[in-house]
Amino acid sequence: MQITNYELFAVPPRWLFLRLETSDGTVGWGEPIIQGRLESVKTAVSELVEGYLLGADPMRTEYHWRKLYQSGYFRGGPILMSALSGIDQALWDIKARHYGVPIYELLGGHVRNRMMVYNWIGVVPESPVEIAESARDGVENGYRAFKLNFVGEFRPLETPAVIEQAIERVAAVRDAVGDDAFVGVDFHGRVSKPMAIELVRRLEPYDLMFVDQPLLPEHAEAFKRVAEQTRVPLATGERFHSRYDFKQLLVDDAVSVIQPDVTSVGGISELRTVATLAETFDTAVIPHCPLGPIALAACLQVGFATQNVVMQEQSLEVHDPNSSPGLEYLEDPEAFAFDEGYIERLEGPGLGIEIDEAYVREQSQTRVNWHNPTWHHEDGSLAEW
């Protein structure tokens, strides 16, 4: 069996799907995307597949990962690792379909029967009353875990009034969902190092499951200092691109949760490796995934087989599959069976989902080239998004 063909599909709202085909007709799907850099990733995927994979045996997933990563003198970074991520997902899909099993069976078998998922609530700026209503709707829809952005534009030094508004939003969510729900808060790298410690401390009364990205990745060396001065678990990882980015944070015991993204950390192979590395430090893994159904399925395949993957992000509104635009790309929009805050274990071969190829081709006729907003402070200087 050889890899004989590939196709890339840019589809709404901002995703890129990869279709790999083999000489025996087996098809595997991957989702290589750095949001806002679709065309760059698309070019990188083509370069890697045409330069290294066409004509190769798709079953050698580990060899191909090493070859795509290591053969280039310049390696890593968001574009190349996203391209590698999508290719790796598609190769695992092909391999598991060849054997007629879900990917998790090739990773050692399942360690759980279902995976808790969290749902995003609110947009910034949303008042405490409005975000509390979103949280209550989430509880009614069956979710038991939630995540919200702490702030929008946030200056390097901010006023007590702006800080108090952000704290009130978190307090309103905790009050709305009660003590039997998980609440995570995402600083999104918008908070400066001088303010991070005090703001995390202010959130201690709300018993959060984590504060995500309290600092930008560029200031990873400061995570340890923040962690030593708060009892709130810290999380990061969605903007990391291999095991090597996580290494020092784990050694320093600077984070309690890591959130690698299967579309940017190196695919299924590297997500599993990063999770295993984290387990040696008793660190939980909650993969980042505000993306499409292929990426979610890839995350879940690792999570079902990995003890310290304790929860999964999703933004596909899996509680209402018939109203979710993202799930329309599946032959069965109800493939992610949701019940009481959990997605049930996928049992189909490969990724465990079947892509509606005709619909993908139809949607790919729409021009898709999303870029994240560019925010500014009131003085005209750039703000972190």
SVG drawing of the C-alpha trace seen along z (x, -y; Angstrom):
<svg xmlns="http://www.w3.org/2000/svg" viewBox="-32 -58 52 63">
<polyline fill="none" stroke="black" stroke-width="0.4" points="0.0,0.0 1.3,-3.4 0.1,-7.0 -1.0,-8.0 -2.9,-11.3 -3.9,-14.2 -6.4,-17.0 -6.9,-20.1 -10.2,-21.8 -10.6,-25.2 -14.1,-25.2 -16.2,-27.6 -15.9,-29.0 -12.0,-28.9 -10.9,-25.3 -8.6,-23.3 -9.2,-19.6 -6.7,-17.2 -7.7,-14.1 -5.0,-11.4 -5.7,-8.4 -3.8,-5.2 -3.3,-2.7 -5.9,-0.4 -8.5,-3.1 -8.3,-3.8 -8.9,-7.4 -7.7,-9.3 -8.6,-12.7 -6.7,-15.4 -7.2,-18.9 -4.1,-21.0 -4.8,-24.6 -3.3,-27.6 -6.3,-29.9 -5.6,-33.0 -2.7,-31.4 -4.7,-29.0 -2.9,-29.7 0.5,-29.4 -0.4,-26.0 -1.9,-24.9 1.4,-25.5 3.4,-23.7 1.1,-20.6 1.6,-20.4 5.3,-20.8 5.6,-18.1 3.3,-15.6 4.8,-16.0 8.3,-16.1 8.2,-13.2 5.1,-11.1 3.7,-10.4 4.6,-6.8 5.4,-6.0 3.9,-3.3 1.3,-5.1 1.6,-2.5 4.9,-3.9 3.3,-6.7 6.3,-7.1 8.9,-7.1 6.9,-9.6 6.5,-11.9 10.3,-11.8 11.0,-12.3 8.7,-15.3 10.0,-16.9 13.6,-16.0 14.6,-16.0 14.4,-19.7 17.4,-21.6 14.9,-24.3 12.1,-22.6 9.1,-23.4 7.1,-26.5 3.3,-27.0 3.2,-26.6 5.3,-23.5 3.9,-21.8 0.3,-22.5 1.1,-20.9 2.7,-17.9 -0.3,-17.7 -2.9,-17.3 -0.8,-14.8 -0.2,-12.7 -3.9,-12.7 -4.7,-11.4 -2.0,-8.7 -3.4,-7.4 -6.9,-7.4 -5.6,-5.3 -3.7,-2.9 -6.6,-2.3 -9.1,-1.9 -6.7,0.7 -7.0,2.7 -10.7,2.0 -10.4,0.5 -10.5,-3.0 -7.2,-4.7 -7.3,-4.3 -7.0,-0.5 -3.6,-1.1 -2.6,-3.3 -3.1,-0.6 -6.9,-0.4 -9.4,-2.6 -9.0,-3.6 -12.4,-5.3 -15.8,-4.9 -16.6,-8.6 -14.9,-12.0 -16.2,-15.1 -16.2,-18.1 -16.4,-21.8 -18.2,-24.5 -17.3,-28.1 -19.7,-30.7 -20.0,-34.4 -18.1,-36.9 -16.3,-39.9 -17.6,-42.4 -20.6,-40.7 -22.2,-41.9 -22.3,-39.7 -26.0,-39.3 -25.6,-38.2 -22.8,-35.8 -24.6,-34.2 -27.6,-33.6 -25.2,-31.9 -23.9,-29.7 -27.4,-28.7 -28.2,-27.8 -25.1,-25.6 -26.2,-23.8 -29.7,-23.2 -28.0,-21.8 -26.2,-19.3 -22.7,-20.7 -20.9,-20.4 -17.8,-22.3 -17.3,-25.8 -14.6,-28.2 -14.8,-32.0 -12.5,-34.7 -11.5,-36.9 -11.1,-40.2 -11.1,-41.8 -8.7,-44.6 -6.6,-44.9 -3.9,-47.4 -0.5,-46.5 -1.6,-48.5 -5.3,-48.5 -7.8,-50.5 -9.6,-49.0 -12.9,-49.5 -12.0,-47.3 -10.5,-44.7 -13.7,-44.6 -15.9,-44.2 -13.8,-41.1 -14.0,-39.6 -17.8,-40.2 -18.2,-38.2 -16.4,-35.2 -18.4,-35.5 -21.6,-35.6 -20.7,-32.4 -19.8,-30.5 -23.1,-31.6 -25.0,-30.5 -23.6,-27.0 -23.1,-26.3 -20.4,-24.3 -21.1,-21.0 -19.6,-22.4 -16.1,-23.1 -15.2,-26.7 -12.1,-27.6 -11.0,-31.2 -8.8,-32.1 -6.5,-35.2 -5.7,-34.5 -2.2,-36.0 -3.9,-39.4 -2.8,-40.1 0.7,-41.6 3.2,-40.0 3.1,-42.9 -0.7,-42.2 -1.0,-38.5 -0.2,-37.4 -2.7,-39.8 -5.4,-39.0 -5.0,-35.2 -5.1,-35.8 -8.4,-37.7 -9.9,-34.7 -9.1,-32.3 -12.5,-32.5 -14.2,-31.1 -12.6,-27.6 -11.6,-27.5 -10.4,-24.4 -7.6,-26.5 -6.6,-29.9 -5.4,-29.4 -2.6,-31.4 -2.1,-33.8 1.0,-34.9 2.1,-34.8 4.3,-31.9 7.1,-34.3 7.2,-34.7 7.0,-31.0 9.9,-31.4 7.6,-33.5 4.9,-30.8 6.7,-29.3 6.7,-32.6 2.9,-33.0 2.3,-29.4 4.2,-29.8 1.9,-32.7 -1.6,-31.3 -3.6,-28.2 -5.4,-28.5 -4.2,-25.8 -2.5,-27.3 -2.8,-26.0 -1.2,-26.8 -0.1,-25.0 -2.4,-25.9 0.4,-28.0 3.1,-25.4 4.3,-23.3 6.0,-20.2 7.1,-18.3 10.1,-20.5 8.0,-23.6 6.4,-22.0 9.6,-20.5 10.8,-23.4 7.3,-24.2 6.9,-20.6 10.3,-20.4 9.6,-23.7 6.2,-22.4 4.8,-25.6 1.5,-24.4 -1.2,-22.0 -2.9,-21.5 -1.5,-21.6 -3.7,-22.3 -1.9,-21.1 -3.8,-21.4 -3.8,-18.4 -3.7,-20.7 -0.5,-22.5 1.4,-20.3 2.3,-17.6 -0.9,-15.6 -2.0,-12.4 1.6,-11.1 2.9,-14.2 -0.3,-14.8 0.1,-11.3 3.8,-11.9 3.2,-15.2 0.5,-13.6 2.8,-10.8 5.5,-13.4 3.0,-15.3 1.9,-12.1 5.4,-11.7 4.9,-15.1 1.3,-14.3 0.0,-17.0 -3.5,-16.8 -4.1,-17.3 -7.2,-19.0 -6.5,-19.4 -7.3,-22.7 -9.8,-22.3 -12.0,-25.2 -12.0,-23.7 -13.7,-21.2 -14.9,-17.7 -11.8,-16.0 -9.6,-17.8 -12.1,-16.9 -12.2,-13.3 -8.4,-13.2 -8.3,-14.6 -10.8,-12.1 -8.9,-9.2 -5.9,-10.1 -8.1,-10.9 -9.9,-7.6 -6.5,-5.9 -4.7,-8.2 -5.2,-8.2 -4.2,-11.9 -6.4,-13.4 -9.2,-14.4 -11.4,-16.6 -11.8,-17.9 -12.5,-21.4 -15.1,-21.6 -17.0,-24.4 -19.2,-22.4 -22.3,-22.5 -22.4,-18.7 -25.5,-18.9 -27.5,-20.0 -25.9,-18.3 -28.7,-19.1 -28.1,-22.8 -24.3,-22.8 -22.8,-24.0 -19.5,-22.3 -21.2,-18.9 -22.7,-19.2 -19.4,-18.0 -20.1,-14.5 -22.3,-11.9 -23.8,-11.4 -24.0,-14.7 -24.8,-12.8 -21.5,-10.9 -20.3,-12.6 -23.0,-11.2 -23.4,-13.7 -24.9,-12.8 -24.7,-14.5 -21.6,-16.5 -19.8,-13.6 -19.1,-12.4 -19.4,-8.7 -16.5,-6.6 -16.3,-6.5 -16.4,-2.9 -16.0,-3.3 -12.7,-2.6 -10.0,-5.2 -11.0,-8.6 -14.4,-7.1 -16.3,-9.6 -17.2,-9.6 -16.8,-12.7 -19.5,-13.8 -17.1,-14.3 -19.7,-15.7 -20.6,-18.4 -16.9,-19.2 -16.4,-19.7 -19.4,-21.9 -18.4,-24.1 -14.8,-24.4 -16.1,-26.5 -16.6,-29.3 -13.6,-31.5 -12.2,-31.0 -9.3,-33.0 -10.2,-34.1 -7.9,-36.3 -8.3,-37.1 -9.3,-40.7 -6.7,-43.3 -7.4,-45.1 -6.2,-48.5 -6.1,-50.3 -7.7,-53.7 -4.3,-55.4 -4.0,-53.5 -1.4,-51.0 -1.9,-47.3 -3.7,-45.1 -3.4,-41.3 -6.2,-39.3"/>
</svg>
